[in-house]
Amino acid sequence: MSDAPEEVAWQGKWITAKRRGKWEYVARARGIRAAAIVAIDADGHVLLVDQYRVPLGKRCLELPAGLIGDEAGHEDDSPFDAARRELIEETGYDCAAIEDLGEYHSSPGLVSESFTLVRATGLTRVGEGGGLADEDILVHRVPRAEIAAFVAAKRAEGLAIDVKLLLLLSGALLGD
């Protein structure tokens, strides 16, 4: 563990580049965190989304997710409030229940950001989804048994695959 002081190399509105000893890493500005949602409907379908991601230069297949505390009037939202709001915005589905599945770090050697993973059940279609006006989110309702084939097809189409989808693919990847 480094005893060196943390230095801010650069700070923008949303991210901060930091240095501690020999390590360089990125953090969310203002302590903003994220929530990711495993949304499963009564028929056993999982909701996935894809959207263009500037850092990747292409669309990415992902779990619905969003930032916590990034919007005016929502600075004090809990991860569960943010997850529900993002689920509705991105997919057009609301949920009856949200279960906390824990806090995770997706790339701890590069980014200090964590996300709270939740499972949303009791889904009801309440809108079109697709995100906010400046987002172009496509919604996919995929049977759980077909997740691996669906992800493989999207990868073959050239989409990036978010690391959080590994939780849905683990059985297929481990030979179960």
Secondary structure as the mmCIF struct_conf table of DSSP 4:
data_model
#
loop_
_struct_conf.conf_type_id
_struct_conf.id
_struct_conf.beg_label_comp_id
_struct_conf.beg_label_asym_id
_struct_conf.beg_label_seq_id
_struct_conf.end_label_comp_id
_struct_conf.end_label_asym_id
_struct_conf.end_label_seq_id
BEND BEND1 ALA A 4 ALA A 4
HELX_LH_PP_P HELX_LH_PP_P1 PRO A 5 PRO A 5
STRN STRN1 GLU A 6 GLN A 11
BEND BEND2 LYS A 13 TRP A 14
STRN STRN2 ILE A 15 ARG A 20
TURN_TY1_P TURN_TY1_P1 GLY A 21 LYS A 22
STRN STRN3 TRP A 23 ARG A 28
HELX_RH_3T_P HELX_RH_3T_P1 ALA A 29 GLY A 31
STRN STRN4 ARG A 33 ALA A 39
STRN STRN5 ILE A 40 ILE A 40
TURN_TY1_P TURN_TY1_P2 ALA A 42 ASP A 43
BEND BEND3 GLY A 44 GLY A 44
STRN STRN6 HIS A 45 ARG A 53
TURN_TY1_P TURN_TY1_P3 VAL A 54 GLY A 57
STRN STRN7 LYS A 58 GLU A 62
STRN STRN8 ALA A 65 ILE A 68
BEND BEND4 GLY A 69 GLY A 69
BEND BEND5 GLU A 71 GLU A 71
TURN_TY1_P TURN_TY1_P4 ALA A 72 GLY A 73
TURN_TY1_P TURN_TY1_P5 GLU A 75 ASP A 76
HELX_RH_AL_P HELX_RH_AL_P1 PRO A 79 THR A 91
BEND BEND6 GLY A 92 GLY A 92
STRN STRN9 TYR A 93 ASP A 94
BEND BEND7 ALA A 96 ALA A 96
STRN STRN10 ALA A 97 TYR A 104
BEND BEND8 SER A 106 SER A 106
TURN_TY1_P TURN_TY1_P6 PRO A 108 LEU A 110
STRN STRN11 VAL A 111 VAL A 111
STRN STRN12 PHE A 115 THR A 121
BEND BEND9 GLY A 122 GLY A 122
STRN STRN13 THR A 124 ARG A 125
BEND BEND10 GLY A 127 GLY A 127
BEND BEND11 LEU A 132 LEU A 132
TURN_TY1_P TURN_TY1_P7 ALA A 133 ASP A 134
HELX_LH_PP_P HELX_LH_PP_P2 ILE A 137 ILE A 137
STRN STRN14 LEU A 138 PRO A 143
HELX_RH_3T_P HELX_RH_3T_P2 ARG A 144 GLU A 146
HELX_RH_AL_P HELX_RH_AL_P2 ILE A 147 ALA A 156
TURN_TY1_P TURN_TY1_P8 GLU A 157 GLY A 158
STRN STRN15 ALA A 160 ILE A 161
HELX_RH_3T_P HELX_RH_3T_P3 VAL A 163 LEU A 165
HELX_RH_AL_P HELX_RH_AL_P3 LEU A 166 LEU A 173
TURN_TY1_P TURN_TY1_P9 LEU A 174 GLY A 175
#
